[in-house]
Amino acid sequence: MSLFGSASSGAGFTYIGYGEDPQGFIWFLNWWPFAWAHHLSLFHTRYVAAPAGMNLAWRTSIPALGFIAAPFTAMFGALSTYNWLMRLAPGLAGMGMFWAARELTGRTIPALVAGLIFGFSSYEMGQSLGHLNLNFTIAVPLLLWASLRSLRLRWPSAGLALAIGVLLAFQLCVSQEIAASAVLMAALSLGLIYRQQPEARAALRRLAPGLLGGLLVGGALASPLLIEMLFGGGGGSTSIAAPSASSTDLLNFIIPTPVTLPFGHMARGIAGTFRSNFSEEAGYLGLPLILLLAGIYLTTDDPEIRLPLTMALGAAVLSLGPVIHVAGHGVFPAPWQLVSWMPIVHDMLPQRFMIYADLMVALAVAAWLAKPVAGPIAPLRYALVAGALAFCIPNPAVVGHWSDVKLPRIFTASADHAALRGRTVLILPFQGNHIGEQYAAGMRFRMAAEGYLGGGIARPFSEWPLIMPLYNGEYGKIPRREFGVFLARYDVADILVETSQIRNPGAILSLVNGAGWHLDARVGSVEIFGPPAQPPSPSAVARETAAYLHARALATLARRERLNVCAIRRFERRWHVKLGPVWWLYRRSFTLPLKIGTISCNPAKAARM
């Protein structure tokens, strides 16, 4: 835990990690006991994206951690609970890996090495920059441990089903994505073992009822979450990052990011070309470790070593995504395209499959170290592993970063935020620390249209023409009348303008004043605006809302049509062909808001079809 250092002594809102993502997890840790105590719907909240609200089942809501940690949250607050969970997560993941490796090898020291490899892998350290749902992964190696222990002790199928079910339900309620990918990787691994090791098929047949039963038990235990996901409505326009932009760069396997201490900052220029961010670029193993693993694979026929290495290679290949990238440039298609069509899989981010590569590398290294050898070879093996892992030491200055966010006084002083009790407010600028501010204010107000809890901007707000200019701070592009109707439509009682967070306060104040809102009070750096004396009539609001949403829908259709038409034209130019049948089918398959001949494709106007 010393890797994370300690918080600064300032009076701010201080947490482990970077950016706004940690504030969402702090909010969620607070939400579960808060909602339970106030008899609110657990999976749907109107404290954000008011008045429509948001379905939390489709967000990174970590209900398992929220309920397990509820006593600590009640005593110390969600902020402290979050910081301690982030500190504990890598160590717990390593401990789970230790148990799994010791179950396989029966040896303690090799299992400790496996725990260090997994607990301090590039994946775990990267996710420690602020993704509690993705770095709290103790259940992943424990699923492996339960399977191995069941084989050794010949557990009854019911016992294995219960163990797998509890672990899987826990993982589902921490991260649905990791739970789903764990099931997928387990299926692929079992299929590989069944195919390559005929002598293991009897053992696999003994495991099968317990594993399948575990899926049923896990689904039953996590049924409240699953039912809400399936039948509770999306509650928001969840945005899933594009797989091609969330894939491991081929160079990342040997080029570290600043998350790694040796050469991490020296290689920052190359790492900066990778398409994702440093918290997600989890491919780094280091050239020494890769060479060592290759040598191990080529010099042994032990299936306990070769099979995990084969699985690690498979997971690493899947992490490359649909297109192999080298220094950010797409080179050629990758195997992810073969599985990306599958339900659930198409919503996974490929680079996160590196967790399974790290898991299997740790298992293979432990099995290799535990293999009996004579003479001085055993110490030499440990020396080789230690030398390779020396290139993978995490950087405490990056991984142990604490963010100290200074929140405006209105959200931290009870005498100031009492005036906001129960009111629906819009906080500007639209992007900011609003989730943390709401938590710090004791959940005393609701936020209209905003509140970042992962995913995209919630519907119906995302369907307004003004939403992207508002999100991007382009206030001059927002019609004042539309802004006024927007505020009236969603019953905004106050606008809070954080002037210290705005580079050009004049533009935003002009928009607010132009919509008829007036300054009511000023608390520190926050100006509070009240509604106009004569707001738009309900009939006008309803009529104009429909018009604005219709205009945005047409614009969206036109943009999509332009993308489709230009893609077909690029194909024709690239291959010097005319796709008459494609154009005929396209015209008859879609309701087109634009005439194809009027569409111009940049940089030069394309010829009319």
JOBELPE-V957127 format. One record per run of one state. SS is the DSSP state (H for helix, E for strand, - for the rest). FROM is the first residue (numbers start at 1). LEN is the number of residues. If there is no record, write none. Layout:
SS,FROM,LEN ; SS,FROM,LEN
This chain:
-,1,1 ; H,2,3 ; -,5,8 ; E,13,4 ; -,17,4 ; H,21,17 ; -,38,6 ; E,44,2 ; -,46,4 ; E,50,1 ; -,51,3 ; E,54,2 ; H,56,3 ; -,59,4 ; H,63,6 ; -,69,1 ; H,70,7 ; -,77,1 ; H,78,28 ; -,106,2 ; H,108,12 ; -,120,2 ; H,122,6 ; -,128,4 ; H,132,4 ; -,136,2 ; H,138,16 ; -,154,3 ; H,157,16 ; -,173,3 ; H,176,21 ; -,197,1 ; H,198,24 ; -,222,1 ; H,223,9 ; -,232,11 ; H,243,3 ; -,246,4 ; H,250,4 ; -,254,6 ; E,260,1 ; -,261,7 ; H,268,4 ; -,272,15 ; H,287,12 ; -,299,4 ; H,303,17 ; -,320,3 ; E,323,4 ; -,327,2 ; E,329,5 ; -,334,2 ; H,336,4 ; -,340,5 ; H,345,3 ; -,348,2 ; H,350,21 ; -,371,6 ; H,377,16 ; -,393,1 ; E,394,1 ; -,395,1 ; H,396,4 ; -,400,2 ; E,402,4 ; -,406,3 ; H,409,4 ; -,413,1 ; H,414,7 ; -,421,3 ; E,424,5 ; -,429,5 ; H,434,7 ; -,441,5 ; E,446,3 ; -,449,12 ; H,461,3 ; -,464,3 ; H,467,6 ; -,473,2 ; H,475,3 ; -,478,2 ; H,480,10 ; -,490,4 ; E,494,5 ; H,499,3 ; -,502,3 ; H,505,10 ; -,515,3 ; E,518,6 ; -,524,2 ; E,526,5 ; -,531,7 ; H,538,38 ; -,576,4 ; H,580,10 ; -,590,6 ; H,596,3 ; -,599,11
